[in-house]
Amino acid sequence: MRTASPNPARRGYARAVITTWEPTAAGVLRLPSGRLIRGRALSRPLPAGPVPAFALYLLGREPPPVAWESRWLAWPDFGFPSDRAAAAEALREAWARAETERVEVACAGGNGRTGTALACLAVLDGIPNREAVAYVRKHYAPRAVETPGQRRFVTRFR
């Protein structure tokens, strides 16, 4: 999706181009603010179409390099990150960048850690903590946020 300022030359300001995901693309979650973030499973092939501008990878070990900018957050399978401050910083970066860029959040299976991170992004976007998991399950994947610990992580996320 591209959005440009109307008639930028006449108004004396530079053309602003925003490039985000197509709202109907596989795995794309629309937050209430309109931000679009793609969640996906790294165990599956990269979807056809545009690649992310920035990705946040949630894995127990560092992922292989990719052709786009990425950040790794150490996050064990079926768990949550032990460094809550680093997690909050990484999630805030992903949320901020999603306003103007294609941002992807991914783990091995695309449900537990990815769903938990997407629910935290929903909290940053204004959804109450206790409603964020239901929002992500409704708009991203019914099995998102797999464990009681992951649900607690979302309810305590600030």
N, C-alpha and C positions, 0 to 999 in steps of 0.2 A: 504494500500500500504506500503510495507516495502522496504527500500533501505539500503544496507550495503556496506561498503568500500570493494573493491576487495582485497582478501588475506590479511587481517589485521595483522595476526601473522607474516608474512614474512616482512612486511613493518615497524613493530615496533610501531603500534598505535592501540588504542582500536577500536573495532567495533562500528560504529555509526549506530543506528537503528532509522529510522524515521517512525512514525506511523501516517498516516493521513486518510482521508476519501477515499472511492472508488469514482472516478470522476463521475461515472454514478448513484450514489445513489441519492435517492429522496432528493431534497432541497439543493444539494451541488452546490455551486458557485465556479468556478475556476477563480481566479484573474490572471491578466497578468503574475505575477511572478511565477505562478504555485501553489500558496497556495490554499488550498481547505477549504472552510468554509461552514458548513451546517446552513441554515436558516430553521426555522420551527415554527409552531403554537403550543403553549402549550395547546390549547384547543383540540388538537387531540392527539391520543395515541402516545407514543414513537415509532418511527419506529423500525422495526426489524433490527438486526445486532448490530454492535459495538456501545457502548455508548461514549459520548464525554469524553475527558480528562479534558476539561475546557469548561464552558458555561458562556455566558453573557446573563442575563435575563433582559429584558426591560419591566418593569411593573410599574403601579401606586402604588402597595403595594408589600411588600417583598414576594417572592415566597416560597412555602414549600421547605424543605431541599431535596437534591438529593444525590445520592451515589457518585457523582464525584465532583471535585472542581468547584465552580461556584462563580459568582459575580453578584450582583443585582445593576442595575442602575435605580433609580427612574425616570420613564418616563411615563407620562399620555397618555392614549389612544387618538389617533388622534393628538397628540401634539409632543413636543420635550422636551428634558431634560432641566430643568431650570438651572442646574449647568453644564455649558458648559465645564469647566475645568475638572470636574470629568468624564464627557462623553468622552472627548478627551483622558484622561488617560486610561479609561476602553477600549476604542476602540483600542488604541495603544497596550495595553496588548494583546487583542484578536488577532490583526494582527501579532504581533511578535510571539505569541505562535503557530499560524497556520502554521508556517514554519515547525514545527516538531511534532505537536500534532493535535488531532481531536478537533477542536473548533466548538462550536455551538452558534449561536445567535438566540434568540427566544423572541417572545412576544405572546400575547393571540391569535391573528389571523394570524400572520406570514407574513403580508404584509406591513403595514404602518411603525411601529417602526423598525421591522426587516429589511425591505427594505431600510429604511433610514440609519440604522447602516451599512448594507452591502454596500451601496453607499459610506459612509464615509470610509469604509475599502478599497474600490476601489480607492478612492482619496489617501489614504496612500500608495497604491500600485502603484501610478503613473498616474492614469487616471485623466485628468483635471476635476475640480469640475463641470463644466457645462455639462460634458459628462457622469458623474458617474450614474445619475438616469437612463438614457437610457441604459447604460451598464447592470445595475442590472435588469431592466425590460426585456431586451433581454435574459440574461443568467440565471436569477433566476425566476422571476414571472412578468407577464405583468402588474399586479395591484400593484406592489411594489411602495412604497413612495406615500401615499394617499392624502396628503394635500399640499396646497401651502406653508404653514409654514414649512413642512418637506422638501420640495424642496429647500426652502431658507436656511434651516439649512445645507443642503449638499453643496450648492453653497458657503456658508460662512465658511465651515469647514476648519480648518488648521491642 
